[in-house]
C-alpha cells in the first residue's frame, strides 16, 4: 500500500479537511478508499464523492475493472491541490502555464495604471513585486524549470516593464535596455531559482526522518521510458548551483547558503 520510501510507506496527505490517498496500483487505491469510507462512517462522517477525483500519474492507464469502487469517482487529467496543478504527466508544465496565464491577466487588468504618467516607475515596480510576481511564482519552489518555461515567465515580466516604462514594442527598444531603465537586475526566472535553492537548503538541513527529506531522495522503481528524460527538479538545482558557483555541501551553513543563493556568475 502507498509508496515505499526508505523502508517507510507514504499512504496519505492531509491539509485541513482535504485528504489525498496514494498507491502504486488501482487495486491498492480501491482497497484504501473502501477502508477509508468505513472508518469515516464509524465517526458519522461521509466522503463527498462529487468533489473526489482520481488521477493516474505517468505510464499507461490500466485496463478498467468495473468491479472496483474506484469507478464511482470521476477520473481527471489534472486537478488543483493547495493552489498548484497536478497533472497526469507528472511535470510542472501545466502549473507553470496556468501561473503565466494568471500573470498575463493581472498585467492586462493593470494596463491603464502602468501606462499612466502620473505614477512613478518606482511605484509601478513595487506593484510588480507585491502583486504580479507572487501570482506568477506561487509554488515555484517545486517547479521543474525548462528553458521554455523560463522564457515564458520572463516574457510576462518584460511585458510589464515595457508598459511601466511607457515604451511600445514598435519603438524596437531591446529588453536589456528596458530592464536597465527599470533597475531590474535579476529576472523573475532567476528569482525562482533562488527560491528553489533556499528551499533545497532548508530541506537538506532537516532530520532524515522528515518526509520532505525522504521524498527528495526518492527514486521510482519503475523502468524509465525510452528517449531523453525530462529535466528533473534535482537536475535543475544542480545546474543552478553550478551557475552560481555553489559547492554541494554549503547548505550546512545556513547564513552562507542564503547569501550565495542570490549570486549568479555572469560571463
LOSE-505638 format. One record per residue (C-alpha): x, y, z. Coordinates in steps of 0.02 Angstrom, whole numbers, padded with zeros to 5 digits, always signed. Layout:
XYZ;...
//
This chain:
+00000+00000+00000;+00059+00176-00035;+00233+00221-00097;+00384+00144-00012;+00517+00274+00033;+00666+00224+00140;+00581+00072+00217;+00429+00178+00261;+00265+00193+00169;+00181+00356+00117;-00005+00322+00102;-00094+00487+00131;-00076+00676+00140;-00184+00792+00247;-00221+00977+00238;-00372+01048+00329;-00523+00943+00280;-00438+00880+00121;-00358+00709+00109;-00256+00628-00029;-00226+00440-00034;-00081+00372-00134;-00046+00200-00206;+00051+00114-00345;-00096+00020-00423;-00285+00030-00441;-00319-00121-00330;-00225-00043-00185;-00307+00127-00203;-00479+00045-00214;-00448-00052-00053;-00386+00104+00035;-00539+00201-00022;-00658+00068+00044;-00569+00061+00213;-00569+00250+00223;-00757+00259+00193;-00787+00125+00326;-00683+00218+00456;-00766+00384+00418;-00939+00307+00434;-00895+00244+00609;-00872+00426+00659;-01027+00487+00569;-00928+00565+00426;-00959+00549+00240;-00844+00572+00091;-00912+00695-00038;-00894+00587-00192;-00943+00732-00307;-00787+00827-00252;-00674+00674-00252;-00564+00647-00405;-00448+00509-00464;-00286+00543-00556;-00168+00416-00636;+00006+00491-00649;+00132+00429-00777;+00131+00273-00884;-00018+00198-00973;-00192+00193-00897;-00229+00017-00835;-00374-00080-00908;-00531-00035-00811;-00603-00160-00690;-00791-00124-00671;-00796-00212-00502;-00688-00078-00419;-00774+00055-00316;-00646+00173-00389;-00759+00184-00542;-00880+00287-00438;-00752+00428-00437;-00729+00546-00584;-00563+00518-00672;-00469+00677-00719;-00313+00728-00816;-00264+00860-00688;-00325+00937-00526;-00280+01082-00414;-00213+01043-00240;-00157+01180-00120;-00158+01304-00265;-00044+01200-00378;-00098+01098-00529;-00052+00913-00525;-00057+00836-00699;-00055+00655-00759;+00112+00686-00846;+00193+00715-00676;+00277+00877-00733;+00258+01060-00684;+00218+01120-00860;+00030+01139-00833;+00053+01228-00667;+00181+01348-00742;+00068+01381-00893;-00076+01421-00776;+00031+01540-00672;+00095+01627-00828;-00083+01648-00890;-00135+01723-00723;+00014+01842-00732;-00038+01900-00906;-00215+01927-00845;-00153+02032-00699;-00045+02140-00814;-00195+02171-00928;-00300+02225-00779;-00163+02346-00725;-00138+02412-00902;-00212+02587-00877;-00114+02609-00717;+00051+02553-00796;+00036+02674-00942;-00007+02820-00827;+00120+02961-00821;+00054+03013-00650;+00126+02860-00563;+00313+02843-00537;+00412+02696-00603;+00465+02650-00426;+00282+02634-00375;+00246+02525-00527;+00392+02411-00484;+00328+02396-00306;+00161+02341-00380;+00251+02209-00483;+00342+02139-00331;+00187+02145-00222;+00054+02081-00343;+00111+02013-00511;+00268+01919-00459;+00184+01824-00313;+00042+01772-00429;+00164+01702-00558;+00284+01618-00435;+00163+01537-00312;+00226+01361-00277;+00377+01387-00389;+00496+01309-00263;+00443+01137-00328;+00438+01175-00515;+00541+01082-00644;+00601+01230-00746;+00644+01206-00929;+00717+01339-01043;+00546+01360-01123;+00465+01384-00952;+00592+01518-00903;+00564+01609-01067;+00375+01614-01046;+00391+01679-00867;+00516+01815-00913;+00408+01867-01062;+00268+01919-00943;+00394+02016-00838;+00462+02111-00988;+00285+02149-01046;+00251+02228-00876;+00414+02327-00882;+00379+02396-01056;+00208+02458-01003;+00278+02527-00841;+00410+02624-00941;+00276+02677-01066;+00375+02601-01209;+00286+02519-01356;+00358+02368-01446;+00350+02470-01605;+00494+02576-01537;+00609+02423-01551;+00700+02456-01388;+00793+02298-01329;+00736+02205-01175;+00905+02234-01092;+00881+02423-01104;+00704+02408-01033;+00773+02310-00886;+00911+02438-00860;+00785+02580-00853;+00682+02481-00728;+00836+02442-00622;+00785+02260-00630;+00947+02163-00601;+00879+01985-00592;+00741+01909-00699;+00589+01827-00622;+00652+01655-00675;+00816+01690-00583;+00716+01740-00430;+00626+01572-00441;+00793+01481-00449;+00847+01575-00293;+00688+01521-00202;+00717+01342-00256;+00895+01345-00188;+00836+01415-00022;+00704+01277-00010;+00832+01145-00058;+00950+01203+00080;+00805+01204+00205;+00757+01025+00161;+00937+00963+00166;+00956+01032+00343;+00802+00934+00400;+00815+00775+00501;+00823+00618+00394;+00657+00559+00466;+00561+00707+00394;+00454+00667+00241;+00517+00812+00133;+00695+00747+00157;+00641+00570+00118;+00545+00623-00037;+00694+00722-00101;+00799+00564-00110;+00658+00454-00178;+00685+00366-00344;+00541+00271-00428;+00571+00085-00452;+00483+00078-00620;+00586+00072-00778;+00604+00235-00873;+00534+00253-01049;+00650+00262-01199;+00712+00431-01256;+00786+00582-01173;+00719+00602-00995;+00631+00763-00944;+00731+00880-00834;+00704+00837-00652;+00689+00960-00508;+00854+00899-00434;+00943+00918-00601;+00882+01097-00609;+00952+01128-00434;+01120+01056-00485;+01126+01168-00640;+01083+01323-00538;+01216+01281-00408;+01344+01263-00547;+01293+01430-00625;+01312+01517-00457;+01473+01428-00408;+01396+01350-00253;+01478+01195-00179;+01370+01042-00146;+01387+01041+00044;+01374+01229+00076;+01194+01206+00131;+01261+01155+00302;+01298+01339+00341;+01127+01423+00330;+01189+01604+00325;+01322+01567+00194;+01199+01467+00090;+01067+01604+00087;+01198+01736+00046;+01258+01637-00106;+01087+01583-00170;+01056+01754-00247;+01225+01766-00331;+01240+01719-00514;+01409+01706-00601;+01385+01804-00762;+01504+01790-00911;
//
